């Protein structure tokens, strides 16, 4: 009896050890399987994260290229054409009756032409504002302009807020004073180097045409391209015939 009892205890112990071993084996297999799944999941996530920076970089590059292209287009559109003009009345309200400058509905003859150009070719329209105002009565302005010319003056003008030499095409307008450009225009050409720019001059006059000023501009800016200018009698400002002359002139220009 005692021998059977001992044998039963031995068998029970062996069975217990066997079951424990199986249990550990199954647990190890399950854990190993979970670890493998976790490893695969981690590897997949790592692989996905490894692709994301490249994708993001590509997207950022595309966005940067689009922004750069848009910037160039905006720059090109904004910097293509500029219309600069000077008139003695740029600084104050003018009485069209007493003014030395021919006026059309309160607008000087030079500005009137500049507006037609702007309406038809676009670009920026910028007046040249003298730092010191000119007299507007005829005799007073004539005397003042003659003294400036005789003294070789270089009257200052207000900051233009732009770089006129940075444009592709620059229309430059002015009246003829004493058979030449106002001295403030010499200040303009002394201040800026228009090399590589296409300059298109226009002016108003009282019978002297351009006064040889287009040739003067070519000498002052030898590295610029100076196209054919247009001289309009100041008294014709506001007339349909003068407007047609401006439009025909614009059509004949090669601004490409």
Helices and strands as residue ranges (DSSP letters): H 2-79, E 81-85, G 88-91, E 103-104, E 107-108, H 109-121, E 124-127, H 138-150, G 164-166, E 169-177, E 180-181, H 183-191, E 198-205, H 213-220, E 225-233, G 234-236, H 240-252
